[in-house]
Amino acid sequence: MKPLVSIIIPVYNKAAFVIETLDSALGQSYPNIELILVNDGSTDGSMAILETYQSNFPDKINLINQPNGGVSKATNVGIQASKGEYIQFLDADDILSPDKIFQQIKLLENKDSKVMASCEWVNFKEDIVEFSSPPYGVFKDFESGLDLQLRFWNNQEMMAISSYLTHRKLIEKTEPWDENLTINQDGEFFMRVLLQASKVLFEPTERVYYRQPGLSNVSQQKSEKAYTSLLDSYKAYERNVLSAEDSHRVRKALKKVYQKFIYDCFPNYPHLVAKAEVLMKALNVSEKTFIGGPKFQQLSRLIGFKNALLLKRLLK
């Protein structure tokens, strides 16, 4: 018997997209799956769609309905309800390629539970045929989860969490999703997972289609509340990673995390910029670090990071 894979899908007001997501999950060529659907107080008709699917696939779908509590709480509920040996997280508007789970299970056969699998993720808006690939260096094997995490921080890159396939034991060794965060909950959680992962193996033939957020979501992500939560998630990065490895390479990467926060936040919330500057200085990394695009990095080298930010603002 092939190991059971639990696909955990928290759903909040995704009626326009969730059918495609459910079809991609149920259409996996890997047969031994269960779907844990957590309706997080949707008000747009999502629940009716989920109920229809649960009625049509009662042996495959466990549907949970709860008052709105946020994606972290919904995901934690999904984890607790799941039974699979492996966990596949999936946003309610993203899409898996048909053989994604099959090929990753194959990749992980006879591997230790600390080994994770990843795959390519691509951006799309409406039709997955029209996708774009981010020019990232994360689409390869990594000798440890920390090595992948440092790649993220040093190069301002990311991995859509639906790209991973993770053994249940690795998830259970990690504290639950932080329900106090309102942004970057997934990045903060998987940072803690990656710190415990012995390796991350890249599956080269399959992919995840990551739907780009709409304008309203982008606006919410730039609010003061969002930036405050984002900085909280970065402080959690620092606490956890320095407990695992307190080294120059880690502190240098964390410095870039705070620099990127300042780059994104400036000049809208000066009190948050000031907090990030204090945190960055406390890392005691005298070596200069550079973030942003090639032109901004070149400008930073010439006139300094803060002056480059001021000039960038004036030229807008």
C-alpha positions in Angstrom: 0.0 0.0 0.0 1.4 3.4 -1.0 1.5 5.9 1.9 -1.5 8.1 2.4 -1.0 11.8 1.4 -3.2 14.4 3.1 -3.9 17.5 1.0 -4.8 20.3 3.3 -6.8 23.2 1.8 -8.0 26.1 3.9 -10.7 28.0 2.1 -11.9 31.6 2.7 -14.0 33.2 0.0 -12.5 31.4 -2.9 -15.7 30.5 -4.8 -14.3 31.9 -8.0 -11.2 29.6 -8.0 -11.7 26.7 -5.6 -13.2 24.4 -8.2 -10.0 24.4 -10.3 -8.0 23.7 -7.1 -10.2 20.8 -6.0 -10.1 19.3 -9.5 -6.3 19.4 -9.6 -6.2 17.8 -6.2 -8.7 15.0 -7.0 -7.1 14.6 -10.4 -3.7 13.5 -9.0 -2.4 10.3 -10.6 -1.3 9.2 -7.2 -4.3 7.3 -5.9 -3.9 7.2 -2.1 -4.9 10.7 -1.1 -7.4 12.5 1.3 -8.5 16.1 1.0 -8.9 18.0 4.3 -11.1 21.0 3.4 -11.4 23.7 6.1 -14.0 26.3 5.3 -12.9 29.3 7.3 -16.2 31.2 7.6 -16.6 31.9 3.9 -19.4 34.2 2.9 -19.3 34.0 -0.9 -20.7 30.5 -1.6 -17.5 28.6 -1.2 -19.1 26.3 1.4 -21.8 25.2 -1.0 -19.1 24.2 -3.5 -17.2 22.3 -0.9 -20.3 20.5 0.2 -21.0 19.4 -3.3 -17.5 18.0 -3.7 -17.7 16.2 -0.3 -21.0 14.7 -1.3 -19.6 13.5 -4.6 -16.3 12.2 -3.1 -17.2 11.1 0.5 -14.3 8.6 0.7 -11.8 11.2 -0.3 -12.9 14.4 1.4 -13.1 15.4 5.0 -15.0 18.8 5.2 -14.7 21.0 8.2 -16.7 24.2 8.7 -15.6 26.7 11.3 -16.1 30.5 12.0 -13.5 32.7 10.4 -10.2 32.5 12.4 -7.6 33.1 9.7 -5.5 30.9 7.5 -3.1 29.8 10.3 -5.9 28.5 12.5 -7.6 26.8 9.6 -4.4 25.1 8.6 -3.7 23.9 12.1 -7.2 22.4 12.3 -6.5 20.7 8.9 -3.2 19.2 10.2 -5.0 17.9 13.3 -7.7 16.3 11.2 -5.4 14.7 8.7 -4.3 11.1 8.7 -1.6 11.0 6.0 2.0 9.9 6.3 2.8 12.9 4.1 1.3 16.4 4.1 0.6 18.5 1.0 -0.5 22.1 1.7 -2.5 23.8 -1.0 -3.9 27.3 -1.2 -7.5 27.3 -2.4 -6.7 29.2 -5.6 -3.5 27.3 -6.7 -3.2 24.3 -8.9 -1.1 21.1 -8.9 0.2 19.4 -12.0 -1.4 15.9 -12.4 1.7 13.9 -11.4 3.0 16.2 -8.7 2.4 14.0 -5.7 3.2 10.7 -7.6 6.6 11.9 -8.7 7.5 13.3 -5.3 6.5 10.2 -3.4 8.6 8.3 -5.9 11.5 10.7 -5.1 11.1 10.2 -1.4 10.9 6.4 -1.4 13.3 4.8 1.0 14.3 8.2 2.3 14.4 9.3 5.9 11.4 11.3 7.2 13.6 14.4 7.5 14.0 14.6 3.7 11.5 16.9 2.0 10.6 17.1 -1.7 10.1 20.3 -3.7 9.3 21.2 -7.3 9.0 24.2 -9.6 6.3 26.8 -9.0 5.2 29.2 -11.7 3.0 32.4 -11.7 -0.3 32.7 -13.5 -3.4 35.0 -13.4 -6.3 33.3 -15.1 -5.1 30.4 -17.3 -2.3 28.0 -16.3 -1.3 27.8 -20.0 -0.1 31.4 -19.7 2.4 31.2 -16.9 5.7 32.8 -16.1 8.6 31.2 -14.3 10.5 33.3 -11.6 14.2 33.5 -12.3 15.1 31.8 -9.0 17.9 29.5 -8.0 15.8 27.5 -5.6 14.8 24.8 -8.1 17.5 22.3 -7.3 18.5 19.9 -4.5 19.8 21.4 -1.2 22.0 19.5 1.3 19.9 20.9 4.2 16.8 22.8 4.8 18.8 25.6 6.3 20.8 25.9 3.1 17.6 26.4 1.2 16.3 29.0 3.7 19.6 30.9 3.4 19.2 30.9 -0.3 15.8 32.6 0.2 17.1 35.3 2.4 20.3 36.0 0.5 18.6 36.4 -2.8 15.1 37.6 -1.9 13.6 34.4 -3.3 10.8 32.1 -2.1 9.1 28.8 -2.6 5.3 28.4 -2.9 4.6 26.1 0.0 2.4 23.9 -2.2 5.7 22.9 -4.0 6.7 20.9 -1.0 5.8 17.4 0.0 6.6 16.8 3.7 6.6 13.8 6.0 4.2 14.0 8.8 6.9 13.4 11.4 8.7 16.6 10.2 5.5 18.6 10.5 4.8 17.2 14.0 8.3 18.1 15.2 7.5 21.7 14.3 5.3 24.0 16.5 1.9 24.9 14.8 1.3 27.7 12.4 1.5 31.1 14.3 -2.1 32.2 14.6 -1.0 35.7 15.7 0.6 36.5 12.3 -1.5 38.1 9.5 1.1 37.8 6.8 4.0 35.5 5.9 2.4 32.8 8.1 3.5 30.2 5.6 7.0 31.5 5.3 7.5 31.6 9.0 6.1 28.1 9.5 8.2 26.5 6.8 11.3 28.3 8.0 10.8 26.2 11.2 10.2 23.0 9.2 13.3 23.6 7.0 15.5 24.0 10.1 14.7 20.4 10.9 15.0 19.0 7.4 18.1 17.0 6.6 17.7 17.5 2.8 15.4 19.0 0.2 15.2 17.0 -3.0 14.0 18.8 -6.2 11.6 16.9 -8.5 12.2 18.4 -12.0 9.3 17.2 -14.0 6.3 18.6 -12.1 5.1 22.0 -11.0 2.7 24.1 -9.0 0.7 26.9 -10.5 0.7 29.9 -8.1 -2.1 32.3 -8.7 -1.0 35.9 -8.5 -2.9 37.9 -5.9 -5.5 40.5 -6.9 -5.1 44.2 -6.4 -7.1 44.1 -3.1 -4.8 41.5 -1.7 -1.7 43.4 -2.7 -3.2 46.5 -1.0 -3.9 44.6 2.2 -0.3 43.3 2.2 1.0 46.9 2.2 -1.0 48.1 5.2 0.6 49.1 8.5 -0.9 46.0 10.1 0.6 43.8 7.5 4.1 45.3 7.8 3.9 45.1 11.6 3.1 41.4 11.3 5.8 40.9 8.6 8.4 42.3 11.0 7.1 40.0 13.7 7.6 37.1 11.4 11.2 38.2 10.6 11.9 38.4 14.4 10.7 34.9 14.6 13.1 34.0 11.8 16.0 35.4 13.9 15.0 33.7 17.1 14.6 30.3 15.6 17.5 30.2 13.1 20.1 31.5 15.6 19.0 28.8 18.0 19.8 26.3 15.3 23.0 27.9 14.0 24.5 31.2 15.3 27.1 31.9 12.6 28.3 34.7 10.4 26.6 33.3 7.3 23.2 33.2 9.2 23.6 36.7 10.6 24.6 38.0 7.2 21.5 36.5 5.6 19.3 37.9 8.4 20.7 41.3 7.8 19.5 41.1 4.2 16.0 40.1 5.5 15.8 43.3 7.6 17.3 45.4 4.7 14.6 44.1 2.4 12.0 45.0 4.9 13.3 48.5 5.1 13.4 48.6 1.3 9.8 47.6 1.0 8.5 49.6 4.0 10.3 52.9 3.3 9.1 55.7 3.6 5.5 54.8 4.6 6.0 53.6 8.2 9.1 55.3 9.7 8.6 53.8 13.1 8.7 50.3 11.6 11.8 51.2 9.6 13.5 52.4 12.8 12.7 49.1 14.5 14.1 47.1 11.6 17.3 49.2 11.7 17.8 48.5 15.4 17.3 44.8 14.8 19.7 44.8 11.8 22.4 46.7 13.8 22.0 44.2 16.7 23.2 41.4 14.4 26.7 42.9 14.6 27.5 42.3 10.9 29.8 45.0 9.8 30.2 43.6 6.3 28.1 45.5 3.7 25.2 43.6 2.2 23.2 44.6 -0.9 19.6 43.8 -1.8 17.1 44.8 -4.5 17.6 44.8 -8.3 21.0 45.3 -10.0 20.6 49.0 -10.5 19.6 49.6 -6.9 22.5 47.5 -5.7 24.9 49.4 -7.9 23.5 52.7 -6.5 23.8 51.4 -2.9 27.5 50.6 -3.5 28.1 54.1 -4.7 26.1 56.2 -2.2 25.0 53.8 0.5 21.8 51.9 1.2 19.9 54.7 3.0 20.9 57.4 0.4 19.9 55.0 -2.4 16.4 54.6 -0.8 16.0 58.4 -0.5 17.0 58.9 -4.1 14.7 56.1 -5.3 11.9 57.8 -3.4 12.6 61.2 -5.1 12.7 59.7 -8.5 9.3 58.0 -8.2 
